Amino acid sequence: MGLLDKALTLETEKNAEIESSLHFNPNLESLYNRLNTSTKGLDFPSLLFGGLVNELQIQKGALLLPDESHVFTPWAVEGFDQTTSRRIRIPDSLLPSLNKEHFNYVELQNTEIDLLKDFFSFREYSVTSRVILVPLKNNSQVIAVLFITEGNLLNQDRRTLNDLFENISRTAGSLLKEKRDSILLRLEDVTNEHNDISTFLKERISSDSSPFLLLSLKLDSFMDKIKSNDRNSVEFRMIEDILRLVKTLLGGRGSVTIKDSRSLYVLLGSSRQEEAELFIHQIGLSLSYFYKLDNSLFKPVWKMVRFPEDGSSEQDLIQQLEK
């Protein structure tokens, strides 16, 4: 490439940055006002992130919240492939920087991104040259992290970014605490300890031989409805919130474990079908309420087997349930 070509290329890139800056005018105040009028719900992280994606013109990013192990993982995603959406984490080594009182964001470039190499797919990592992490805080406590690798806002100068992220860190963090975390405080904190239904049942049968009902709860219609309204939501994180909700509804009457990103197994300490029907009805109402869906459009699909009538071992019960 000759000197003239290089000069033309640099000029083109400079003009593109200027053009990009002229079209970057986020109206965060309007976004916050809209979110303030929304009701509390477990879907609020996706609502918040979707608004930020539009206002900040984010092409690739995620909103990370603490999972049941207190590791920051994606609850809403934009632009990343499925592998990256599942892998993204905030390494412990970066948490002190995010927790510093006067830090509005952390930026990683070039070789610094090696810290996050294991949290991207190979393809995504190969095209990522810059990562911005914005801590969303409530009373100086980091409750979420905005994770950005691509978007129009990355073309802005550092002062603009600092002012922008100071605003987001403070205001979006407070909104998230009010609209979602206040609900979670009322739900049981539960770790999904069972990797498979066999272990789940084996432990129950070996420790207690009293009758119980085993329910398979499928949430396909619910998940499809959520995804049709909100493309940023992450199914395998939503199911963790739903797990907590179902555990709370059980109120000590049984146990629940995740089957997959769209299904749960519920063990209900009862032998009466009426109790199972009432419980499923409660789940439907609660999910519709916390995710703001019309209950008439959503009914959980479920199957039930009885112990010991339908089988005296975990294998027998699973076989009957999956018929």
Summary of the structure (lengths in Angstrom):
residues: 323
radius of gyration: 23.3
end to end distance: 66.9
largest distance: 84.3
contacts: 970
relative contact order: 0.12
helix: 52%
strand: 21%
